[in-house]
Amino acid sequence: MLNNRSDADVRIAPETRDRVLRTIEETGYAADPVARRLAARFNRIIGVFTYEPAFPSGSRDFFHPFLLGIEEYAERVGCDLLLFTSAPVVDGRRRIFHQDNRLRLADGCLLLGREIDAAELHRLNRDGFPYVAVGRRNDADGPVPYVGADYAAAVDALTGRALGHGHRRLAYLSMGTHAESSEDRRRGFAAHGGAAESARELPTAGRDADAILDDLRADRTTVVFVEDFATAMALELAARRRGLTVPGDLSVVTLGDPTVPLPTDLTFTGFHIPREEMGRQAVEVLTSVIDGSADGVGQRLLPCQLVEGDTLGAPNPAVGRS
């Protein structure tokens, strides 16, 4: 064989082996070390489990970049992807573990979703099945391997910029979830809370942009940090309808990219989430977990790219005056 193994069942003729080795030398080819380790011991099948449907048009922009990165790195290390689609929906959410659970068809599994069930993470840890979550996850009776985005640092930096522009009355519009990604954003917002005259959180569920804007104006808020991109767009449009300027009368900062197609000519101040890179590195971490070469649990936070944008500026001194 080309790798000089003597226990292989398939033999290559010496002249063929010499011809292949000459080609390798001429082209400078080098086998990927991860692929070689996996080929020696495993099926090289990586499972992908999404807690929400991956293909509906409403969520294609959420999962698509992750899947691009996953596919790219899986191809690099010579792995096939197996998308688990037979999982039943229980209480409105997919469940990994069920009567016809097929996890063991794969060497390990990547988990994607806005919220991942802690009980299932606990069971994965207990059973010792190799997995990696895409997105930071809290411990589940033990550390959870993940590749996530450093939302706390990104929101911390944006809050600092707002304070540097002179804003002292801040608001955070949350989606009202308890997902780790939301927790991290809130933590970043709270980091500068002591430097602000007012820094409060407002839920957006069940409220339209005009109602939210009324609340912000009543509290004399000058800058708002918005977790959901669509809400930020609706708020900016509601402000313009009233003759208010953004960022003059109200600065709007977005805390992530759109998760559905939202055409706009306005560049919002905020940050980009490294979704493709998260997908690539999630496969990298998973392969190291599978082949036993992982250094520790395997937890990574990747930096987000800040966007200067057009929607953060100095506050209008007249905002809130009667």
Backbone bond lengths (Angstrom), bond angles and torsions (degrees), N, CA, C in turn:
res aa  C-N    CA-C-N  psi(-1)  N-CA   C-N-CA  omega(-1)  CA-C   N-CA-C  phi
1 M - - - 1.461 - - 1.530 109.68 -
2 L 1.325 117.07 164.26 1.458 120.96 -178.04 1.519 112.16 -67.72
3 N 1.340 116.25 -30.17 1.469 118.92 -177.38 1.529 111.59 -91.27
4 N 1.339 116.22 10.73 1.465 122.40 176.09 1.519 114.05 66.83
5 R 1.327 118.55 19.22 1.453 120.59 176.28 1.525 109.51 -77.50
6 S 1.327 116.03 137.97 1.457 120.67 -178.94 1.512 112.81 -98.24
7 D 1.364 117.57 -6.21 1.453 120.73 -176.31 1.517 113.20 -97.97
8 A 1.339 117.19 8.58 1.467 120.55 -175.80 1.519 110.30 -79.92
9 D 1.326 115.60 148.02 1.454 121.38 179.91 1.530 112.26 -81.65
10 V 1.339 116.03 -24.81 1.464 120.09 -175.84 1.515 109.33 -103.69
11 R 1.313 116.78 131.15 1.458 122.44 179.77 1.527 110.71 -109.36
12 I 1.315 115.91 146.82 1.458 122.00 177.45 1.522 107.94 -111.54
13 A 1.318 116.59 134.27 1.458 120.72 179.29 1.523 109.90 -58.87
14 P 1.341 118.30 143.14 1.473 120.84 -177.14 1.526 113.08 -55.33
15 E 1.363 116.89 -41.45 1.472 118.36 -179.23 1.533 111.44 -65.55
16 T 1.346 116.97 -36.73 1.466 120.77 177.21 1.514 110.13 -66.56
17 R 1.312 115.88 -43.96 1.472 120.27 179.19 1.521 110.38 -59.68
18 D 1.337 118.04 -45.06 1.460 121.18 -179.74 1.522 111.32 -62.58
19 R 1.360 116.95 -40.40 1.459 121.10 -179.53 1.529 110.77 -64.68
20 V 1.341 116.41 -42.02 1.466 120.36 179.12 1.522 110.50 -65.94
21 L 1.314 117.59 -42.53 1.467 120.96 -179.68 1.524 111.05 -63.67
22 R 1.349 117.75 -37.25 1.469 120.11 176.76 1.522 110.76 -63.57
23 T 1.344 115.98 -41.69 1.464 120.15 178.98 1.522 110.51 -63.53
24 I 1.330 116.68 -42.22 1.467 120.26 178.27 1.517 110.73 -60.18
25 E 1.328 116.42 -43.59 1.460 120.50 -179.28 1.519 111.04 -64.86
26 E 1.354 117.10 -40.99 1.466 120.99 -178.23 1.521 112.41 -68.10
27 T 1.332 117.16 -37.53 1.473 120.93 -176.22 1.522 112.99 -88.20
28 G 1.335 117.38 -13.65 1.454 119.47 -178.17 1.509 113.44 74.66
29 Y 1.331 117.16 20.12 1.464 120.95 -178.44 1.528 110.79 -63.70
30 A 1.338 115.50 138.50 1.467 121.22 174.03 1.517 107.84 -133.46
31 A 1.320 117.28 126.92 1.464 120.84 -179.75 1.514 110.51 -66.51
32 D 1.331 116.38 138.07 1.453 120.89 176.88 1.530 108.43 -64.96
33 P 1.344 118.01 125.25 1.474 119.83 -176.72 1.517 113.13 -62.49
34 V 1.338 117.34 -32.80 1.465 119.76 178.34 1.519 109.74 -65.93
35 A 1.335 116.33 -45.85 1.461 120.17 -179.95 1.524 111.14 -60.64
36 R 1.333 117.27 -37.92 1.458 120.12 -179.19 1.524 111.12 -67.81
37 R 1.330 116.39 -40.45 1.465 118.69 178.62 1.527 110.62 -64.71
38 L 1.338 116.51 -43.07 1.459 119.83 -179.57 1.526 111.43 -66.34
39 A 1.320 116.83 -40.09 1.457 120.36 -177.67 1.521 111.14 -62.72
40 A 1.315 116.23 -28.69 1.461 119.97 -175.66 1.518 112.64 -73.97
41 R 1.342 117.86 -26.12 1.464 118.28 -168.80 1.521 115.35 -132.73
42 F 1.328 119.24 -13.24 1.452 119.71 -168.95 1.535 111.95 -132.76
43 N 1.341 114.77 172.54 1.459 121.00 179.78 1.524 112.61 -77.55
44 R 1.322 116.52 -15.69 1.471 123.00 -175.94 1.528 111.40 60.27
45 I 1.319 114.83 43.56 1.465 122.00 173.44 1.527 107.95 -119.07
46 I 1.324 116.55 123.92 1.458 122.37 179.80 1.529 108.50 -110.26
47 G 1.293 116.68 125.15 1.455 121.20 177.77 1.525 111.59 -82.68
48 V 1.306 116.11 149.51 1.470 122.87 175.29 1.522 107.66 -128.75
49 F 1.325 116.13 120.70 1.473 121.05 179.96 1.512 108.97 -120.98
50 T 1.332 116.61 124.59 1.463 121.34 178.07 1.523 109.07 -112.63
51 Y 1.321 115.88 131.18 1.462 120.38 -178.71 1.520 112.28 -74.41
52 E 1.335 116.34 -18.91 1.455 120.91 171.91 1.524 107.43 -119.14
53 P 1.344 118.64 154.24 1.469 119.99 178.12 1.524 111.20 -54.71
54 A 1.329 116.55 134.95 1.463 120.63 -174.72 1.515 113.25 -86.09
55 F 1.338 119.23 -18.14 1.449 120.70 -169.30 1.530 116.85 -105.60
56 P 1.347 121.36 -18.61 1.464 117.99 179.58 1.521 111.06 -57.34
57 S 1.345 116.07 146.21 1.461 119.97 -174.87 1.517 111.82 -60.20
58 G 1.332 117.86 -30.38 1.456 120.17 -177.54 1.506 113.66 -67.18
59 S 1.343 118.68 -20.53 1.455 119.95 -177.84 1.530 112.65 -121.03
60 R 1.350 116.57 9.67 1.456 117.66 -175.92 1.525 111.86 -64.95
61 D 1.331 117.81 -34.54 1.446 119.05 -179.55 1.516 112.05 -74.68
62 F 1.338 118.03 -18.39 1.452 120.75 177.32 1.526 110.27 -76.01
63 F 1.320 117.51 -50.20 1.455 120.78 -175.27 1.532 113.19 -86.88
64 H 1.317 117.65 -28.50 1.464 120.84 -170.94 1.524 113.90 -53.93
65 P 1.349 120.52 -49.46 1.469 118.93 179.89 1.525 112.91 -62.25
66 F 1.348 117.44 -39.58 1.463 119.82 176.50 1.524 110.51 -57.68
67 L 1.343 116.32 -47.20 1.454 121.15 -176.22 1.524 111.81 -66.26
68 L 1.352 117.02 -33.60 1.463 119.74 175.85 1.525 110.77 -61.06
69 G 1.343 115.95 -47.65 1.457 119.93 179.61 1.518 112.22 -64.60
70 I 1.333 116.61 -39.82 1.464 121.11 178.61 1.522 110.48 -62.04
71 E 1.341 116.12 -47.46 1.465 120.09 -178.72 1.523 110.94 -62.50
72 E 1.325 116.23 -41.32 1.466 120.11 -176.91 1.526 111.41 -61.78
73 Y 1.333 116.72 -47.27 1.461 118.40 -176.83 1.525 110.85 -74.72
74 A 1.328 117.73 -34.76 1.459 120.12 177.54 1.526 110.44 -61.58
75 E 1.329 116.95 -41.12 1.462 120.47 177.51 1.524 110.54 -63.39
76 R 1.322 115.49 -39.73 1.473 120.11 -178.79 1.522 111.64 -60.26
77 V 1.327 117.30 -40.07 1.467 120.24 -177.56 1.528 112.41 -96.62
78 G 1.337 116.80 9.42 1.450 120.66 174.02 1.509 114.59 72.72
79 C 1.328 116.66 35.24 1.464 120.56 179.26 1.524 110.70 -108.45
80 D 1.321 116.30 147.95 1.461 122.05 170.99 1.522 108.96 -94.18
81 L 1.326 115.32 154.05 1.458 121.74 178.78 1.521 109.77 -106.95
82 L 1.324 115.05 137.43 1.459 121.61 177.61 1.525 107.98 -122.55
83 L 1.343 116.47 111.47 1.456 121.41 -179.11 1.528 109.34 -87.94
84 F 1.320 116.30 117.89 1.459 120.40 -179.23 1.533 109.28 -81.61
85 T 1.319 116.32 110.71 1.463 120.82 -175.78 1.524 112.97 -117.39
86 S 1.334 117.67 -3.64 1.467 119.44 -175.19 1.520 113.10 -90.26
87 A 1.344 117.07 -1.91 1.465 119.80 -177.33 1.528 110.26 -63.23
88 P 1.341 117.61 134.46 1.470 120.00 -179.22 1.524 111.98 -74.91
89 V 1.314 116.14 157.47 1.458 122.31 174.79 1.525 108.07 -94.74
90 V 1.333 116.58 121.97 1.463 122.66 179.91 1.521 107.99 -123.23
91 D 1.351 116.07 123.97 1.469 120.90 -177.84 1.524 111.18 54.94
92 G 1.328 115.51 39.61 1.458 120.48 174.85 1.513 115.36 83.40
93 R 1.360 117.98 2.96 1.459 120.01 -178.22 1.516 110.39 -135.75
94 R 1.329 115.81 149.06 1.454 120.64 174.85 1.528 110.12 -69.72
95 R 1.331 114.94 151.80 1.461 121.22 178.23 1.517 109.42 -126.06
96 I 1.323 116.78 134.96 1.458 120.38 178.69 1.521 110.74 -67.29
97 F 1.332 115.12 -48.86 1.459 119.72 -172.36 1.529 110.40 -91.61
98 H 1.332 114.99 123.66 1.454 120.85 178.98 1.524 107.58 -156.63
99 Q 1.305 116.54 -179.92 1.462 120.96 -172.29 1.531 112.77 -60.46
100 D 1.338 116.67 -35.81 1.458 120.97 -177.71 1.525 110.78 -106.87
101 N 1.312 116.54 34.70 1.456 123.14 -178.08 1.538 110.53 -59.12
102 R 1.341 116.45 127.08 1.468 121.35 -175.97 1.526 112.93 -117.26
103 L 1.312 116.82 24.42 1.463 120.20 -178.16 1.521 112.19 -53.27
104 R 1.342 116.39 -39.36 1.462 120.53 -172.19 1.523 113.14 -69.60
105 L 1.340 117.35 -5.50 1.459 119.00 172.54 1.530 111.11 -66.84
106 A 1.326 116.26 -24.07 1.460 122.05 -177.87 1.529 110.07 -105.55
107 D 1.325 115.49 157.06 1.463 120.25 176.43 1.521 111.09 -72.58
108 G 1.307 116.91 -26.56 1.456 123.31 -179.97 1.511 108.39 -170.15
109 C 1.332 117.21 175.52 1.459 119.59 -172.58 1.522 111.37 -140.70
110 L 1.331 115.68 142.77 1.462 123.46 171.30 1.521 108.61 -99.01
111 L 1.313 117.24 136.78 1.457 122.57 -178.87 1.518 109.61 -113.28
112 L 1.340 116.25 127.03 1.454 120.98 178.10 1.520 109.82 -126.33
113 G 1.322 116.02 141.51 1.455 120.71 176.69 1.517 110.09 165.59
114 R 1.325 115.95 152.87 1.464 119.04 176.98 1.521 110.76 -63.12
115 E 1.331 116.07 -39.94 1.458 121.30 175.57 1.523 108.13 -130.73
116 I 1.324 116.35 132.58 1.463 121.79 -179.67 1.518 108.27 -114.78
117 D 1.305 115.87 133.41 1.452 122.38 -174.73 1.533 111.07 -64.02
118 A 1.342 116.44 119.91 1.461 121.20 -177.29 1.523 111.92 -64.01
119 A 1.341 117.16 -33.97 1.462 120.31 -180.00 1.527 110.71 -64.78
120 E 1.335 117.26 -35.88 1.452 119.56 179.14 1.528 111.18 -73.65
121 L 1.328 117.26 -34.84 1.468 119.82 173.89 1.525 109.68 -63.04
122 H 1.324 116.19 -41.71 1.465 121.16 177.47 1.527 110.32 -57.32
123 R 1.322 117.12 -44.84 1.466 120.31 -178.43 1.526 111.30 -68.62
124 L 1.321 117.59 -38.72 1.459 120.31 176.78 1.521 110.80 -61.18
125 N 1.338 116.31 -42.09 1.465 120.31 176.82 1.526 110.79 -63.28
126 R 1.322 115.82 -44.10 1.458 120.39 -178.17 1.520 111.72 -63.40
127 D 1.354 115.78 -41.27 1.463 120.01 -177.14 1.525 113.05 -80.16
128 G 1.333 117.14 -14.01 1.456 120.05 -179.89 1.510 114.56 73.55
129 F 1.343 117.27 21.14 1.465 119.91 179.09 1.525 109.01 -78.48
130 P 1.336 119.08 130.29 1.467 120.92 -178.07 1.534 111.51 -65.36
131 Y 1.306 117.07 128.66 1.458 121.64 177.76 1.519 109.08 -155.00
132 V 1.320 115.94 161.74 1.467 123.04 173.48 1.518 107.50 -142.76
133 A 1.310 116.44 132.30 1.461 121.32 176.09 1.519 109.78 -88.58
134 V 1.315 116.37 139.08 1.461 120.97 173.60 1.528 106.08 -92.54
135 G 1.313 116.06 107.26 1.460 122.67 -171.59 1.519 109.64 114.23
136 R 1.326 116.50 142.52 1.467 119.80 -179.45 1.524 110.18 -63.16
137 R 1.321 116.01 139.56 1.459 121.56 178.19 1.517 109.79 -133.26
138 N 1.332 115.33 143.10 1.451 120.84 176.01 1.524 109.99 -67.66
139 D 1.333 115.26 160.34 1.460 120.11 177.37 1.525 110.76 -57.87
140 A 1.316 115.64 148.32 1.461 121.93 177.02 1.523 107.03 -133.62
141 D 1.343 116.03 81.28 1.461 122.50 -172.97 1.529 109.68 52.95
142 G 1.301 114.52 44.49 1.457 121.94 -177.04 1.511 110.12 137.28
143 P 1.325 118.15 158.14 1.460 121.25 -179.10 1.525 111.98 -62.07
144 V 1.318 115.68 145.54 1.464 122.69 178.43 1.526 108.48 -106.23
145 P 1.320 118.38 124.09 1.473 119.82 175.16 1.527 110.26 -70.09
146 Y 1.321 116.76 133.49 1.467 119.69 -177.90 1.515 110.74 -155.39
147 V 1.325 114.56 162.24 1.464 123.39 165.78 1.512 105.89 -127.03
148 G 1.325 117.16 115.53 1.458 121.36 -175.50 1.511 112.18 -128.31
149 A 1.320 115.25 177.81 1.462 122.47 175.71 1.521 108.50 -101.29
150 D 1.314 116.48 143.20 1.464 120.95 -177.85 1.528 109.42 -84.70
151 Y 1.334 115.08 74.88 1.462 120.27 -178.85 1.523 112.07 -64.54
152 A 1.315 117.26 -38.43 1.467 119.99 -177.15 1.521 110.58 -59.11
153 A 1.334 117.37 -45.95 1.460 120.41 -179.29 1.532 111.22 -65.56
154 A 1.341 117.06 -39.12 1.466 120.46 -178.85 1.519 111.34 -66.23
155 V 1.343 117.09 -45.46 1.468 120.10 -179.76 1.523 110.06 -69.19
156 D 1.322 117.84 -36.87 1.462 122.18 175.33 1.527 110.00 -56.56
157 A 1.350 116.30 -46.50 1.464 120.13 -178.87 1.523 111.65 -64.66
158 L 1.341 117.29 -41.06 1.461 120.27 -179.57 1.528 111.46 -68.48
159 T 1.318 116.90 -37.45 1.463 120.21 177.44 1.524 110.06 -64.51
160 G 1.329 115.80 -41.05 1.460 119.51 176.54 1.516 112.23 -61.23
161 R 1.333 117.15 -38.23 1.464 120.13 178.16 1.527 110.95 -65.84
162 A 1.331 115.98 -40.56 1.464 119.24 179.27 1.526 110.45 -62.28
163 L 1.311 116.83 -43.65 1.464 120.12 177.67 1.527 110.70 -63.54
164 G 1.333 116.43 -36.65 1.451 120.65 177.87 1.520 112.70 -64.60
165 H 1.344 116.85 -27.98 1.470 121.32 175.94 1.528 111.83 -78.56
166 G 1.316 117.28 -8.41 1.462 120.15 178.75 1.519 115.01 105.34
167 H 1.319 118.55 5.41 1.469 121.10 178.78 1.526 110.15 -73.20
168 R 1.330 115.86 136.18 1.459 120.64 177.79 1.524 112.36 -129.93
169 R 1.323 117.51 -9.59 1.461 121.03 177.42 1.533 108.06 -118.77
170 L 1.319 115.27 102.40 1.451 123.26 -170.76 1.522 110.52 -113.18
171 A 1.324 115.41 150.97 1.470 120.71 174.65 1.517 109.00 -137.74
172 Y 1.330 115.34 148.39 1.465 122.92 178.77 1.520 107.87 -120.61
173 L 1.335 116.92 118.95 1.461 121.54 178.96 1.520 108.62 -95.98
174 S 1.331 116.09 109.79 1.458 121.04 -175.19 1.530 110.78 -98.22
175 M 1.330 114.99 161.61 1.466 121.20 175.21 1.521 111.26 -88.95
176 G 1.330 115.97 -2.77 1.455 120.33 175.50 1.516 114.95 76.71
177 T 1.343 117.91 19.79 1.461 120.24 179.65 1.524 109.71 -100.81
178 H 1.330 114.68 165.82 1.464 120.85 177.40 1.526 110.55 -108.02
179 A 1.320 116.88 18.69 1.462 120.61 178.60 1.523 110.04 -64.12
180 E 1.342 115.47 150.94 1.465 119.81 -179.61 1.524 111.93 -59.24
181 S 1.334 116.99 -35.38 1.468 119.59 179.65 1.522 111.22 -62.13
182 S 1.324 117.11 -36.70 1.465 120.72 176.74 1.524 110.49 -72.15
183 E 1.321 117.03 -40.73 1.464 120.45 177.74 1.528 110.61 -58.25
184 D 1.336 116.82 -42.94 1.458 120.77 -178.47 1.525 111.34 -66.07
185 R 1.322 116.92 -39.40 1.464 119.79 177.84 1.533 110.67 -64.01
186 R 1.327 116.22 -43.86 1.465 119.60 178.58 1.531 111.22 -61.12
187 R 1.312 115.57 -39.93 1.467 119.92 -179.77 1.523 110.50 -63.26
188 G 1.317 117.40 -40.59 1.452 120.87 177.54 1.516 111.97 -64.91
189 F 1.342 116.68 -38.61 1.462 121.23 178.49 1.523 110.92 -66.27
190 A 1.328 116.60 -39.42 1.470 120.94 -176.28 1.520 112.88 -74.44
191 A 1.329 117.73 -15.57 1.464 120.52 -174.30 1.523 112.39 -60.37
192 H 1.346 117.48 -30.81 1.467 121.47 -178.89 1.528 111.85 -107.23
193 G 1.324 116.77 14.24 1.461 119.68 -174.75 1.510 113.94 -55.47
194 G 1.324 117.63 -33.94 1.464 120.05 -177.84 1.511 114.11 -68.55
195 A 1.337 116.98 -19.25 1.465 120.31 -178.75 1.521 112.08 -89.10
196 A 1.330 117.93 -4.93 1.462 121.52 -176.71 1.527 110.65 -103.79
197 E 1.318 115.13 150.08 1.471 120.28 174.51 1.520 109.92 -71.02
198 S 1.336 115.86 -36.63 1.460 121.66 178.63 1.523 108.46 -149.03
199 A 1.354 115.98 129.97 1.463 121.17 176.98 1.522 107.08 -142.23
200 R 1.323 116.65 103.04 1.462 120.28 -174.15 1.517 111.45 -127.59
201 E 1.325 115.29 158.70 1.461 122.19 178.15 1.516 109.96 -106.73
202 L 1.338 115.30 135.50 1.460 121.55 178.31 1.517 109.58 -123.97
203 P 1.332 118.94 129.79 1.467 120.13 174.88 1.522 110.09 -75.24
204 T 1.332 115.93 152.27 1.468 120.50 -179.49 1.522 112.46 -110.86
205 A 1.320 117.59 -12.12 1.464 120.64 -175.90 1.525 111.19 -59.51
206 G 1.338 115.76 127.80 1.457 121.21 176.49 1.516 114.98 75.56
207 R 1.314 118.47 9.28 1.471 121.26 -179.09 1.518 109.51 -121.02
208 D 1.330 116.31 138.89 1.454 118.61 177.91 1.522 110.02 -88.90
209 A 1.340 115.59 170.38 1.459 121.22 -174.25 1.525 112.29 -61.65
210 D 1.340 117.73 -36.13 1.467 119.75 -178.89 1.524 111.50 -66.70
211 A 1.333 117.11 -39.59 1.463 120.18 178.06 1.523 110.90 -65.26
212 I 1.316 115.96 -40.92 1.467 119.78 178.35 1.524 110.08 -64.57
213 L 1.334 116.06 -43.10 1.465 119.87 -179.74 1.521 110.87 -63.19
214 D 1.332 118.29 -39.07 1.468 121.07 176.08 1.521 110.72 -57.23
215 D 1.321 115.89 -44.22 1.460 121.32 -179.55 1.522 111.15 -63.57
216 L 1.324 115.97 -44.22 1.466 120.42 -179.32 1.526 111.29 -64.37
217 R 1.312 116.36 -42.09 1.472 120.18 -179.22 1.525 110.88 -67.43
218 A 1.343 116.34 -38.33 1.467 119.46 179.44 1.518 111.62 -63.50
219 D 1.315 116.78 -32.12 1.472 121.23 -179.11 1.527 112.16 -92.15
220 R 1.329 117.00 2.36 1.467 123.18 -179.62 1.533 112.18 59.98
221 T 1.326 116.35 33.52 1.462 121.20 176.67 1.525 109.64 -65.77
222 T 1.326 116.77 137.04 1.469 120.29 -179.83 1.526 112.68 -110.69
223 V 1.333 117.95 -18.76 1.458 120.37 176.88 1.521 108.66 -143.07
224 V 1.338 115.61 136.53 1.452 120.82 -178.35 1.523 109.11 -126.04
225 F 1.327 115.31 133.42 1.460 123.15 178.45 1.530 107.44 -102.96
226 V 1.331 116.45 121.73 1.457 120.29 -168.76 1.529 110.03 -116.79
227 E 1.336 115.10 122.45 1.466 120.19 -177.87 1.525 111.81 -71.75
228 D 1.315 117.78 -37.32 1.463 122.35 -176.35 1.529 109.81 -101.61
229 F 1.335 116.94 123.19 1.458 121.58 -174.63 1.524 111.56 -62.25
230 A 1.324 117.76 -39.90 1.462 120.70 -179.29 1.532 110.65 -62.63
231 T 1.325 117.11 -37.23 1.464 120.64 177.48 1.523 110.86 -64.93
232 A 1.332 116.26 -39.25 1.471 120.05 177.88 1.518 110.82 -61.58
233 M 1.333 117.12 -42.99 1.462 120.55 178.95 1.530 110.96 -64.00
234 A 1.319 117.08 -43.08 1.464 120.84 -179.82 1.519 110.95 -65.06
235 L 1.325 116.93 -37.62 1.464 121.18 -179.91 1.525 110.71 -67.70
236 E 1.328 117.08 -42.19 1.463 120.65 178.45 1.521 110.56 -63.61
237 L 1.338 117.58 -39.62 1.462 121.52 179.07 1.531 110.32 -66.95
238 A 1.337 117.52 -41.72 1.472 120.99 178.54 1.527 110.49 -62.55
239 A 1.328 116.66 -38.28 1.471 120.04 178.75 1.526 110.70 -64.55
240 R 1.333 116.96 -43.63 1.467 119.64 179.92 1.518 111.85 -64.98
241 R 1.331 116.65 -36.12 1.470 119.62 178.39 1.526 111.02 -61.27
242 R 1.314 116.81 -28.83 1.468 120.47 -179.83 1.524 112.74 -91.29
243 G 1.317 116.03 4.38 1.456 119.17 179.65 1.514 113.57 82.00
244 L 1.327 117.51 14.22 1.462 121.66 178.37 1.528 109.21 -88.85
245 T 1.298 116.28 152.77 1.461 121.14 -179.81 1.526 110.01 -104.82
246 V 1.324 114.20 143.41 1.460 122.26 172.88 1.531 106.27 -120.49
247 P 1.347 117.71 116.45 1.459 128.10 16.86 1.532 116.48 -100.15
248 G 1.309 119.51 8.47 1.461 119.94 -175.01 1.515 113.57 -59.80
249 D 1.328 116.34 -60.21 1.465 120.40 -178.57 1.535 112.36 -83.00
250 L 1.317 116.30 -28.20 1.466 120.01 179.43 1.527 108.68 -153.49
251 S 1.329 115.69 120.72 1.460 120.41 174.17 1.531 108.96 -87.34
252 V 1.335 116.03 140.72 1.467 121.44 -178.33 1.531 108.54 -125.71
253 V 1.325 115.75 123.64 1.470 122.13 -178.94 1.528 108.23 -118.21
254 T 1.325 116.99 127.30 1.468 120.81 179.37 1.527 109.96 -95.72
255 L 1.325 115.40 145.52 1.463 120.97 -175.17 1.528 111.17 -112.04
256 G 1.328 115.67 50.13 1.457 121.16 178.90 1.508 111.12 145.75
257 D 1.329 115.62 178.02 1.456 122.23 -179.07 1.522 110.80 -89.36
258 P 1.341 117.70 162.38 1.471 119.98 173.61 1.521 110.94 -61.26
259 T 1.316 117.53 143.42 1.463 121.25 175.98 1.520 111.23 -102.82
260 V 1.332 117.42 -4.34 1.462 123.36 171.88 1.524 106.62 -136.58
261 P 1.335 118.74 158.56 1.464 120.15 179.99 1.531 111.52 -61.01
262 L 1.334 116.04 122.56 1.471 121.28 -179.04 1.524 108.28 -136.80
263 P 1.324 117.93 88.64 1.465 120.21 -178.31 1.520 111.33 -67.07
264 T 1.323 116.19 130.65 1.460 121.68 176.97 1.513 108.68 -155.58
265 D 1.324 115.73 145.78 1.464 120.87 176.76 1.522 111.45 -88.62
266 L 1.314 117.24 -6.09 1.462 121.84 -176.45 1.524 110.16 -92.12
267 T 1.319 116.67 133.69 1.456 121.33 175.24 1.520 108.72 -95.12
268 F 1.309 116.51 108.57 1.451 121.16 -179.00 1.531 110.74 -78.05
269 T 1.307 115.31 139.95 1.457 120.08 170.60 1.522 108.44 -68.74
270 G 1.321 117.47 134.60 1.462 120.15 -177.62 1.509 110.61 171.44
271 F 1.331 116.35 -136.91 1.464 120.03 178.06 1.517 110.47 -154.07
272 H 1.340 113.95 155.32 1.463 121.89 174.29 1.526 108.85 -96.68
273 I 1.326 116.06 141.00 1.460 122.14 177.13 1.524 108.57 -92.80
274 P 1.339 119.22 130.58 1.478 120.85 -177.04 1.519 112.12 -78.02
275 R 1.333 117.13 64.53 1.458 120.94 -171.37 1.541 112.87 -64.65
276 E 1.324 117.15 -44.97 1.465 118.18 179.94 1.520 111.24 -61.50
277 E 1.336 116.52 -44.34 1.459 120.01 -179.19 1.521 110.91 -66.29
278 M 1.323 117.08 -34.43 1.460 119.89 175.17 1.525 110.50 -60.82
279 G 1.345 116.56 -41.47 1.456 120.25 177.76 1.513 112.20 -63.86
280 R 1.336 116.32 -44.95 1.467 119.99 179.63 1.526 110.94 -60.46
281 Q 1.332 115.68 -49.86 1.462 118.65 -175.66 1.525 112.26 -71.66
282 A 1.322 117.68 -25.78 1.463 119.47 175.64 1.526 110.50 -63.22
283 V 1.352 117.07 -40.85 1.464 120.42 176.39 1.526 110.04 -65.69
284 E 1.325 115.85 -40.31 1.464 119.78 179.33 1.530 110.88 -60.41
285 V 1.335 116.51 -45.87 1.465 119.92 179.63 1.520 110.21 -65.27
286 L 1.348 116.82 -42.61 1.460 119.77 -177.84 1.529 111.25 -62.46
287 T 1.330 117.52 -43.12 1.463 119.16 179.97 1.526 111.03 -63.26
288 S 1.329 116.62 -33.93 1.464 118.41 177.75 1.527 111.30 -71.24
289 V 1.347 117.00 -32.65 1.456 120.39 175.05 1.529 110.22 -67.55
290 I 1.332 116.20 -42.56 1.464 120.95 -177.83 1.527 111.43 -63.76
291 D 1.347 116.33 -46.09 1.469 118.03 -174.33 1.527 113.40 -89.43
292 G 1.345 115.74 2.04 1.464 119.33 174.76 1.504 115.48 82.65
293 S 1.334 117.97 9.75 1.465 120.24 -178.53 1.527 112.83 -96.04
294 A 1.349 117.47 4.33 1.460 120.92 -177.12 1.521 110.64 -62.56
295 D 1.325 115.84 138.67 1.464 122.07 176.80 1.523 107.34 -95.20
296 G 1.332 116.86 96.50 1.458 120.33 -177.24 1.521 110.50 81.86
297 V 1.338 115.45 -157.67 1.460 121.11 -175.80 1.522 111.45 -70.17
298 G 1.319 117.00 -35.74 1.459 120.71 -176.29 1.510 111.50 91.03
299 Q 1.317 116.74 72.45 1.463 122.56 178.66 1.524 108.63 -127.11
300 R 1.326 116.36 123.46 1.464 121.10 -177.84 1.519 110.04 -131.80
301 L 1.331 116.02 138.58 1.457 122.49 170.67 1.517 108.02 -117.69
302 L 1.323 116.84 123.47 1.460 121.99 -177.63 1.528 109.73 -99.03
303 P 1.323 118.07 142.52 1.465 120.38 -179.98 1.516 112.45 -69.03
304 C 1.321 115.87 144.94 1.469 121.79 173.70 1.526 108.82 -90.22
305 Q 1.311 116.87 151.37 1.467 122.16 179.65 1.524 109.64 -92.61
306 L 1.330 115.93 116.25 1.460 120.32 -179.68 1.531 110.32 -70.71
307 V 1.325 115.73 144.01 1.467 122.83 178.93 1.534 107.87 -116.73
308 E 1.316 116.30 121.39 1.469 120.18 -178.69 1.528 110.53 -61.37
309 G 1.299 117.91 -53.97 1.456 122.22 175.58 1.522 115.15 65.42
310 D 1.347 113.43 -175.95 1.467 121.41 -174.79 1.529 112.87 -115.74
311 T 1.325 118.17 6.51 1.471 119.21 -168.52 1.517 114.01 -112.68
312 L 1.335 117.36 10.13 1.470 120.87 174.69 1.512 108.86 -125.57
313 G 1.330 115.32 122.25 1.458 120.81 178.08 1.513 109.97 -150.10
314 A 1.324 116.02 -170.63 1.462 120.54 178.71 1.519 109.25 -69.66
315 P 1.340 118.09 143.57 1.482 120.28 -179.05 1.518 111.49 -72.13
316 N 1.325 115.30 149.66 1.465 121.85 174.33 1.524 108.24 -75.47
317 P 1.332 119.18 119.79 1.461 120.97 -177.87 1.519 113.38 -59.28
318 A 1.327 116.20 -20.58 1.472 119.20 -176.47 1.522 113.01 -85.79
319 V 1.332 118.01 -6.87 1.455 120.54 -177.61 1.533 110.21 -61.14
320 G 1.331 116.35 127.98 1.454 121.00 177.85 1.506 114.11 90.50
321 R 1.334 118.46 -10.35 1.464 119.22 179.03 1.523 110.61 -80.65
322 S 1.288 116.90 140.43 1.452 120.61 179.04 1.514 110.95 -85.38
